[in-house]
Amino acid sequence: MKNTFARGTVRSADVGRLQASLTDATHATVDGVVFLLMASGDRVSTKNQWKLEKRDDRWLIVETKRQ
């Protein structure tokens, strides 16, 4: 994403419609939508899923996939 923003392809990005579910005390799944505003003015949205793990009292994203 850093390179994409540096090239100027994407003007802004936002995440919304988040729905989280706990699998157990240290694992969670979050479904949501990434909204992109492209330099061309086009708006793009994609559904995504993030898998999280709790390590040392911090939640870390360990897997990301587009749905």
PASEBA-1860 file (N, C-alpha, C; in nm, 3 decimals):
! residues 67
1> MKNTFARG> 0.082/-0.118/0.000/0.000/0.000/0.000/0.087/0.126/0.000 ~ 0.197/0.120/0.072/0.286/0.237/0.076/0.331/0.275/-0.064 ~ 0.371/0.176/-0.144/0.415/0.203/-0.281/0.301/0.254/-0.368 ~ 0.183/0.200/-0.348/0.066/0.245/-0.426/0.036/0.391/-0.399 ~ 0.039/0.431/-0.271/0.016/0.572/-0.238/0.129/0.659/-0.290 ~ 0.253/0.610/-0.284/0.368/0.688/-0.332/0.358/0.715/-0.482 ~ 0.305/0.620/-0.558/0.288/0.638/-0.703/0.174/0.733/-0.736 ~ 0.089/0.760/-0.639/-0.023/0.851/-0.663/-0.142/0.784/-0.727
9> TVRSADVG> -0.145/0.652/-0.730/-0.255/0.578/-0.789/-0.383/0.590/-0.705 ~ -0.365/0.592/-0.574/-0.478/0.599/-0.481/-0.471/0.729/-0.404 ~ -0.582/0.801/-0.400/-0.587/0.926/-0.323/-0.614/0.901/-0.176 ~ -0.709/0.811/-0.150/-0.744/0.783/-0.010/-0.801/0.642/0.002 ~ -0.797/0.591/0.123/-0.851/0.459/0.152/-0.923/0.464/0.286 ~ -1.028/0.386/0.297/-1.105/0.379/0.421/-1.156/0.237/0.435 ~ -1.184/0.198/0.558/-1.238/0.065/0.586/-1.369/0.084/0.660 ~ -1.470/0.007/0.622/-1.600/0.017/0.687/-1.675/-0.114/0.686
17> RLQASLTD> -1.795/-0.107/0.740/-1.883/-0.225/0.749/-1.812/-0.342/0.816 ~ -1.743/-0.314/0.926/-1.666/-0.416/0.995/-1.756/-0.503/1.082 ~ -1.729/-0.634/1.075/-1.799/-0.729/1.160/-1.696/-0.825/1.215 ~ -1.678/-0.826/1.346/-1.577/-0.909/1.411/-1.642/-1.026/1.482 ~ -1.575/-1.140/1.478/-1.622/-1.256/1.554/-1.502/-1.324/1.618 ~ -1.517/-1.357/1.745/-1.411/-1.426/1.818/-1.423/-1.576/1.796 ~ -1.313/-1.637/1.758/-1.308/-1.782/1.744/-1.280/-1.845/1.880 ~ -1.187/-1.787/1.952/-1.157/-1.822/2.090/-1.091/-1.701/2.154
25> ATHATVDG> -1.031/-1.716/2.270/-0.977/-1.601/2.344/-0.860/-1.532/2.273 ~ -0.796/-1.600/2.180/-0.677/-1.542/2.114/-0.688/-1.535/1.963 ~ -0.805/-1.567/1.906/-0.822/-1.563/1.761/-0.954/-1.495/1.725 ~ -0.950/-1.414/1.620/-1.070/-1.344/1.574/-1.066/-1.332/1.423 ~ -1.184/-1.317/1.365/-1.198/-1.293/1.222/-1.277/-1.164/1.205 ~ -1.229/-1.077/1.115/-1.298/-0.951/1.088/-1.328/-0.946/0.939 ~ -1.455/-0.926/0.906/-1.498/-0.905/0.768/-1.529/-0.758/0.751 ~ -1.491/-0.703/0.635/-1.518/-0.562/0.612/-1.499/-0.525/0.466
33> VVFLLMAS> -1.517/-0.398/0.437/-1.505/-0.347/0.301/-1.398/-0.237/0.300 ~ -1.307/-0.246/0.203/-1.206/-0.142/0.181/-1.257/-0.053/0.069 ~ -1.263/0.078/0.096/-1.308/0.175/-0.002/-1.187/0.256/-0.049 ~ -1.163/0.260/-0.179/-1.051/0.335/-0.236/-1.102/0.446/-0.326 ~ -1.040/0.563/-0.315/-1.064/0.672/-0.409/-0.938/0.681/-0.493 ~ -0.952/0.649/-0.622/-0.838/0.647/-0.712/-0.805/0.787/-0.761 ~ -0.681/0.807/-0.806/-0.638/0.936/-0.859/-0.724/0.978/-0.978 ~ -0.777/0.880/-1.051/-0.862/0.908/-1.168/-1.001/0.957/-1.129
41> GDRVSTKN> -1.033/0.948/-0.998/-1.166/0.985/-0.952/-1.258/0.867/-0.934 ~ -1.217/0.751/-0.985/-1.298/0.630/-0.968/-1.299/0.588/-0.822 ~ -1.411/0.529/-0.783/-1.424/0.475/-0.648/-1.433/0.323/-0.660 ~ -1.354/0.256/-0.580/-1.347/0.110/-0.584/-1.371/0.058/-0.443 ~ -1.446/-0.051/-0.431/-1.462/-0.115/-0.301/-1.444/-0.265/-0.316 ~ -1.382/-0.325/-0.216/-1.361/-0.470/-0.216/-1.392/-0.526/-0.078 ~ -1.453/-0.643/-0.076/-1.478/-0.712/0.050/-1.350/-0.785/0.088 ~ -1.316/-0.776/0.218/-1.194/-0.838/0.267/-1.220/-0.909/0.398
49> QWKLEKRD> -1.127/-0.998/0.432/-1.134/-1.067/0.560/-0.994/-1.066/0.621 ~ -0.989/-1.036/0.751/-0.863/-1.035/0.824/-0.872/-1.135/0.937 ~ -0.768/-1.217/0.951/-0.757/-1.310/1.063/-0.660/-1.247/1.163 ~ -0.701/-1.244/1.289/-0.619/-1.182/1.393/-0.582/-1.283/1.500 ~ -0.466/-1.263/1.560/-0.419/-1.342/1.673/-0.375/-1.247/1.783 ~ -0.407/-1.283/1.905/-0.364/-1.202/2.019/-0.230/-1.258/2.068 ~ -0.128/-1.173/2.064/0.007/-1.211/2.109/0.058/-1.103/2.202 ~ 0.100/-1.141/2.320/0.151/-1.045/2.419/0.054/-0.929/2.440
57> DRWLIVET> -0.074/-0.962/2.454/-0.181/-0.864/2.477/-0.204/-0.766/2.362 ~ -0.156/-0.800/2.242/-0.180/-0.715/2.124/-0.244/-0.800/2.015 ~ -0.341/-0.742/1.944/-0.404/-0.811/1.831/-0.323/-0.782/1.706 ~ -0.280/-0.887/1.638/-0.202/-0.874/1.515/-0.277/-0.938/1.399 ~ -0.273/-0.874/1.283/-0.329/-0.933/1.162/-0.230/-1.036/1.111 ~ -0.274/-1.161/1.102/-0.185/-1.269/1.058/-0.219/-1.320/0.917 ~ -0.337/-1.281/0.868/-0.378/-1.323/0.733/-0.479/-1.222/0.680 ~ -0.467/-1.193/0.553/-0.560/-1.103/0.486/-0.599/-1.166/0.353
65> KRQ> -0.727/-1.164/0.321/-0.767/-1.211/0.189/-0.887/-1.133/0.138 ~ -0.890/-1.117/0.007/-1.003/-1.051/-0.058/-1.109/-1.156/-0.084 ~ -1.234/-1.119/-0.062/-1.342/-1.216/-0.081/-1.415/-1.191/-0.210
END
